[in-house]
């Protein structure tokens, strides 16, 4: 029984050693680089300053009633567009509301007589824009200080940019707007104003930057969260390599590793342009179709052919004919 267990254990160890030797022979090719080979590609790359913000009205106007009274008729709903001077609602003063209530108790003729002689008061749009808030219903009694509507002439995006990055932002700079609610629908915009007063947010000074969309989408809503990329520079058909393929040379410049004629990595000096978190533009030193080696990979030097760990094709290191003879004598 003991001899059977020893044989089973020995067979398992032999199988594991054979598998390890096979894998090593497969992946450690003599004279080959042990890392990934990446082809230089052409594409677009941009240097962008990222910030977050939200959709906001450029000019927000709150509309209050001219007098205290009761709302008789509403003509505006949220999202409706109005021109300056158009009527948003009709209301009765407190006196007119009391008279009409008394006349209504006397009959339709009395009510109509007072409605014709005592006209309601209109609530007028002060500017051309869109209703973004309706805070009243028909029949509601309102005070003269109560906000009935809010209007906006245009919806823009205001992004908060850190003090360390604000120097890279300038009016006229293109921007890319992506709303959290619509992540697959980017909107093009342009910077038109940088606020002069900063805000301290968690001990970081931030400045508001206003972006005007080229075309305001219908799904824009005030207070929506927006992610903005301010495009500082952009290049089409640039030569691009992964960031991990570029390292600093001994002279302080930049270099990449390329496969040599014998498969060994060779350093090549390059000049770089726009850099992002995962890609780098190569302006000199490489051409389309060239191949580079990733920096993090390890070069496996050429080695002498290895024998099987089981002794096939040669003796196992450390074995001798005397040792083999001793094993034979023990088995006998």
Secondary structure, DSSP 4 states (H G I P E B T S, - for coil): -HHHHHHHHHHHHHHHHHHHHHHHHHH--TT-BSS-EEE-EEEEEEEEEEEEEEEEESSEEEEE-SSSEEEEEE---TT-EE-TT-EEEEEEEHHHHHHHHHHHHH-HHHHHHHHHHSPPEEEE-SSSEEEEEE---TT-EE-TTSEEEEEES-EEEEEEEEHHHHTT--TT-EEEEEETTEEEEEEEEEEEEE-SS-EEETTEEEEEEEEEESS--TT--TT-EEEEEEEEEEEEEEEEEEGGGEEE-TTSSEEEEEE-TTS-EEEEEEEEEEE-SSEEEEEES--TT-EEE-TTS-B----PPPPPTTSTTSPPTT--HHHHHHHHHHH-
